[in-house]
Amino acid sequence: MSYFAGEFDVAVIGAGHAGIEACLSSARLGCKTVVFTINLDAIGNCPCNPSIGGTAKGHLVREIDALGGEMGKTADECMLQMRMLNRGKGPAVHSLRAQIDRRKYSETMKHKLELQENLEIHQAEIVSIKRENELWQLVTRMGAEYNCKAVIIATGTFLGGKIFIGDVSYESGPDGMFPSAFLGDSLKALGVSLRRFKTGTPARVLKSSIDFTNLEPQAGEDPVIPFSYETKVPLPNKVLCHIGWTNNDTKKIILDNIHRSPLYSGMIHGVGPRYCPSIEDKIVRFSERERHQLFIEPCGENTEEMYLQGMSSSLPEEVQLQFYHSIKGLENAVVMRSAYAIEYDCADPLQMNNTLEFIEFPGLYGAGQFNGSSGYEEAAAQGLVAGINAALKIKGKEPMILDRAGSYIGTLVDDLVTKGANDPYRMMTSRSEYRLILRQDNADVRMTPIGYEIGLISEERYNRFLHKQELKKQELKRIKNKVIAPSDKLNDILVSRETSAITTGVRYAELLKRPQLSYEVLKDIDDDRPDLDPNIFEQIEIEIKYEGYIKKQYAQVEQMRRMETRALPPDLDYRTIKNLRLEAQEKLNKVHPTNLGQASRISGVSPADISVLVIWLSK
């Protein structure tokens, strides 16, 4: 027997990284919101690596924060170690990555949800979803019925979850929790297309059983650069990470037992992540390599568990022990949690539009791994987009659609709903054509005005942002007008940096253009340098050094945006357009792009097909 339990504006199914941002943004925008989770203690859980950020993922976290999301703030609060990756490369690919205390992160996020106005949290498994009289009806396993104007599905790897370790497999969510066992069938009955994906995680080992003398220490950066533009207190690095390497013995053990891996025995049918393969997959795919790198990372301040980044596996437990023990430093490692693979149901994101709403099911949204992506950061970004758009729709406002030229979040969503995901999607800087202007340092410039307009950025925070932009403008004017006379002190600096000395006065901005020089290098000859946020100096220096390239990229953006303004009818049957190739007709009818720009990015639609569409539109 079921009973009526309540009515809400927005319901979120799942309280992982996607569900958190979805329910917080919806509630903060004034919608009565409820979030359902199978286990309250798993809110914000990090079942895989105990870290936030990384290459391109750090960009996403910065954008989430600048838009008004929560991930960056909480990552700063729970940080154990922070590093800026890719320092040796250009600024477009600089990315923050934080080791975090995973239990503290989960507890902190849970408490933020508990304190949030307009938000209720329920520990419950949703087993049924259907459309009734313009409302969505959700039913829990205990028979409670909820009516909602909008539903956001953020089930992560719980939907139809199944664990694999060697020839052992069983129904389960991550970290030994219950799976979502019935919702998948209800979604299929509704007409949602689902498929099976797979991911995995490595073992956790006891810290005292590791011999760190044979491992390379990896310290954090000092001073720490936080994720959140709101974090003003200094953040200390608290832990060391370490680097180790596999060897030929590791390789031999894995190859001798490869037939026992469910990946190769045929037990696993789900598609795994291309860019985060298991150790057995790496050994097979990159057979010419003699060794592979692994990172040994603490899971928290108050635990002795250590995470073996780069060593995920689904081989039997006894084989795992053998190959872990073959690695220097891990010869006597005590495995506390075995590595495993997990297979789960997810939706084809081609069923959604750029708001992450299902095209065929108004008011139904998807976010996170349910949409075929991988990673905490990708999930949080989608949760924020879905939560904002669900709230805006309920309030009768225009949707928030982020384009590729404005953010990595826009790139992520556009990739998913335009190109789909044949394997778990992972954000990388190479996925953006405009990465020089989508840097992690200027996420506030790109996203904060949007967050303010929507209502997630407060008046106080927005005024601080505007003040920062004014200071930046004044500093840019100062260095463009300031002339520095030649001196022995200056020329000694220039020669020591292997750049030519000067004999006449030079504008400060011209000196900054030299790749060998920086604000920091020139500070001793800059007598009227103001005391500004280091982020202001960083943005100005990058804009000065890459001025020509940035202008070129903005020109490309303008060209792209002209394409984006050429709207395509949402109900257009592309089979009626003559001279369009059959493949293009099929792909366009499947995606139903909103404009020419989106149509041009669909796999299987050629430039010749776009020309046909341009002619058709002109008629």
BELFEN-V239964 format. One record per run of one state. SS is the DSSP state (2 for helix, 1 for strand, 0 for the rest). FROM is the first residue (numbers start at 0). LEN is the number of residues. If there is no record, write none. Layout:
BEGIN
SS_FROM_LEN, SS_FROM_LEN
END
This chain:
BEGIN
0_0_2, 1_2_11, 0_13_3, 2_16_12, 0_28_4, 1_32_5, 0_37_2, 2_39_3, 0_42_8, 1_50_3, 0_53_3, 2_56_11, 0_67_3, 2_70_7, 0_77_1, 1_78_7, 0_85_5, 2_90_3, 0_93_1, 1_94_6, 0_100_1, 2_101_14, 0_115_3, 1_118_5, 0_123_2, 1_125_7, 0_132_2, 1_134_6, 0_140_3, 1_143_10, 0_153_5, 1_158_1, 0_159_2, 1_161_4, 0_165_2, 1_167_4, 0_171_2, 2_173_3, 0_176_3, 1_179_1, 0_180_2, 2_182_8, 0_190_3, 1_193_8, 0_201_2, 1_203_3, 2_206_3, 0_209_2, 2_211_3, 0_214_1, 1_215_3, 0_218_22, 1_240_5, 0_245_2, 2_247_9, 0_256_1, 2_257_3, 0_260_1, 2_261_4, 0_265_5, 1_270_2, 0_272_6, 2_278_7, 0_285_7, 1_292_6, 0_298_6, 1_304_5, 0_309_7, 2_316_9, 0_325_9, 1_334_3, 0_337_2, 1_339_8, 0_347_1, 2_348_3, 1_351_1, 0_352_4, 1_356_2, 0_358_5, 1_363_3, 0_366_1, 2_367_4, 0_371_1, 1_372_1, 0_373_2, 2_375_19, 0_394_13, 2_407_12, 0_419_5, 1_424_1, 0_425_3, 2_428_3, 0_431_11, 2_442_12, 0_454_4, 2_458_23, 0_481_1, 1_482_2, 0_484_3, 2_487_9, 0_496_9, 1_505_2, 2_507_5, 0_512_6, 2_518_7, 0_525_8, 2_533_12, 0_545_1, 2_546_18, 0_564_2, 1_566_1, 0_567_6, 2_573_3, 0_576_5, 2_581_10, 0_591_3, 1_594_1, 2_595_5, 0_600_6, 2_606_12, 0_618_1
END
